[in-house]
């Protein structure tokens, strides 16, 4: 699960509390990635930073 909404009330913990989310593999395995919405939702040269942030969230422990 990738969270990139920028709403400070939306966290990994609040996502886990949503009805039905406990059945999702990403929640069971604590695979919720929070990414700065400014670097993934605005077309700019910073999209490379956004891709790197997503890669780190999806593949923790891997250096990029």
C-alpha angles and dihedrals in degrees: 000000000000117000114198105148100112092224105133091211091063105083137151088260094050090047090054089053095057115111112267095010093106088073094058116101092222090058093044090051096041092243100148113135121198115204129184104256092213092068099044105037104046120071107236141111086280089075086092088061088049093051090049091051090050092048091051090050094047096041107031115188093033119111118227 
